[in-house]
Amino acid sequence: MNDTYSFGAFVDQRDGLDWYADDSVLQQVLRHYAGDDWESADRAARRISPLVAGPWRRLAEEAARPEMRPRVLHYDGFGERIDRLERPMQIEKLENEVFSLGLFSKTTPPWSRLIQLLLIYENGEACIACPLVCTEGLIALLERFADRPETHAILSHCRDGHDGHFAIGAQYLSEIQGGSDVPANVAEAVPDGDGWRIFGQKFFCSATHADYAVITARPRGSDTIGLFVMQSYENQSSKRRNGFTIDRLKWKMGTVELPTAEITLNGARAWQVGPIDRGVANVTGIVLTTSRLTVGLSSAANMIRAVREARLYADFRTAFGQPIGHYPLVIGQLQTLARRAHETLAGAFKIYRDSLSLPDGFRGGLASGEPENLRRRAFRVRELVMLQKLVASLDSTDVLRGAMSIFGGHGIMEDFSALPRLFRDSAINELWEGPRNVLLTQIHRDLQRAAHFYPAAAFVQDLLAGAPSTVIDPLAKEAATLVAHPSLLTPDDATVAIAGRLEQWAHVLMHAYQAQALREVETKKGFQTAKP
Ligand SMILES: Cc1cc2nc3c(=O)[nH]c(=O)nc-3n(C[C@H](O)[C@H](O)[C@H](O)COP(=O)(O)OP(=O)(O)OC[C@H]3O[C@@H](n4cnc5c(N)ncnc54)[C@H](O)[C@@H]3O)c2cc1C
């Protein structure tokens, strides 16, 4: 009788897992790439994992219900315009607990931060991932450019906390006429005393509940774009917005727990960050590069979780008298999904390790005047971050879709597993922080600009060091051909063909890099494979 059927055994096992302690591949990848930091990172992961997989997972799931969507309260009962964001208490609790970890504080070692972020991202957006990413970008920017009491105070509030409260950052770049084309921003910055006032509209403002935002605007009368930081309220205790209104919240397909607003700035007070004519270079080279690195990490996190749950389900569910996980078609699909998830994970950790080794961290543009070998290393990291962002975010939707199909019809049920939510969130990862075409165009331009100190073929050879020459050689040769094409901006047949080849090359190159990153771990003595 069908009515005796129960999913209980599967649900109990899935919800009882410890996402770090039960994942031998994750542990080994961390051990390999974290180097001397491994012990503290391992301890941090073991401490946080039961929380992430237990109470935080449940909060994220409750907050994902349709009736929990954020909304904006424009006026209070006294007719005051307040534009307050109302979010469910589950999100506020999760946010308090996650941000009070002080993940970006100087006392948190980099690998402890990374592994905790990865585990947190396994819960999808949950109105946590984007605020974390934006806060990290704001901190990286201010660590480089804070030069006055106000910007130092914002930095310390975000990084080290004030009286135990850790502030949240946002980033407001995109305008209605173009998100990719930041140089075309029309929002204006007008000098006001020792600061600036911002006027204009921003069309995609996520984490609108944040305490501070990085914002791009054109200094009045200038051809260039400046970069500024503003606080969200007039002052810390005020409920009045700092010279802007929240016009509406967007109705989105993914990251639905996260408010994304359209706002109008009408003289918001802001502080300049970095040279006034270097706004685009600094927001791209520091803020967006930091965010893009994290998009790669969260794509890996989504995949790992999806594969883990699909495997469990394949063991549990029977069809035609045997567990579906015994069917060769399912075995093969799960192996492919797991391989992609683990390669993405290893690639993300390897890029992070290399980014930590850059003495000056991320920066705007292609620097000159430093030893060639350092310049090449920085260039590799810069390109890898973009390659990973565009490839891993696409793979993540593929892996999620594949994992959902192992669940059959239950795969698309929002209250059966988190996979549909992670799938919708993954689709957003493809778009924000630079969509794929913009990144591919930038990579092509970068390879051309770097050709005098780093020929494209040599770049590929270094990137894939250790991989078989049958993998490296065709990719190096193709890189040289792609770079020889003068520009991607002419809409003729030859350029369309080159653009398609560039896209294909980027994916094959990144997959080869990720495969090599995992191979490095697997060829270590004592490596234990995960099932199946
Ligand atoms: C859920 C969500 C939240 C967001 N939150 C924020 C936020 O908090 N802050 C913020 O500033 N922005 C945010 N964005 C905006 C996001 O960064 C932009 O959507 C993105 O930059 C693309 O801009 P656009 O949507 O205007 O597309 P467009 O720039 O109009 O691009 C449309 C298409 O044209 C392609 N294209 C553009 N330029 C080129 C080129 N040179 N060569 C080839 N193809 C090109 C793009 O790849 C894309 O496929 C958010 C977006 C989403 C979906």
The ligand as an ORCA input file, in Angstrom:
! r2SCAN-3c Opt
* xyz 0 1
  C      19.514     39.849     -8.439
  C      20.437     40.919     -8.884
  C      20.992     41.759     -7.943
  C      21.860     42.770     -8.327
  N      22.402     43.576     -7.369
  C      23.208     44.582     -7.741
  C      23.785     45.458     -6.757
  O      23.607     45.277     -5.556
  N      24.524     46.488     -7.172
  C      24.762     46.725     -8.491
  O      25.453     47.685     -8.792
  N      24.263     45.916     -9.440
  C      23.498     44.849     -9.095
  N      22.981     44.012    -10.055
  C      23.137     44.386    -11.438
  C      24.078     43.527    -12.205
  O      25.390     43.750    -11.805
  C      23.790     43.865    -13.658
  O      22.552     43.284    -13.975
  C      24.873     43.402    -14.567
  O      26.012     44.174    -14.347
  C      24.451     43.556    -16.035
  O      23.928     44.804    -16.299
  P      22.532     44.938    -17.047
  O      21.539     44.102    -16.335
  O      22.216     46.375    -17.215
  O      22.786     44.258    -18.448
  P      23.474     44.922    -19.710
  O      24.694     45.633    -19.285
  O      22.436     45.663    -20.450
  O      23.871     43.617    -20.505
  C      22.908     42.846    -21.241
  C      23.646     41.768    -22.033
  O      24.615     42.370    -22.882
  C      25.876     41.781    -22.668
  N      26.945     42.765    -22.804
  C      27.086     43.937    -22.148
  N      28.251     44.526    -22.496
  C      28.847     43.714    -23.396
  C      30.069     43.762    -24.108
  N      30.939     44.756    -23.978
  N      30.362     42.736    -24.949
  C      29.510     41.704    -25.090
  N      28.340     41.613    -24.442
  C      28.010     42.594    -23.595
  C      25.835     41.254    -21.243
  O      26.729     40.179    -21.025
  C      24.397     40.776    -21.144
  O      24.320     39.485    -21.684
  C      22.137     42.968     -9.688
  C      21.599     42.107    -10.643
  C      20.763     41.093    -10.254
  C      20.199     40.177    -11.296
*
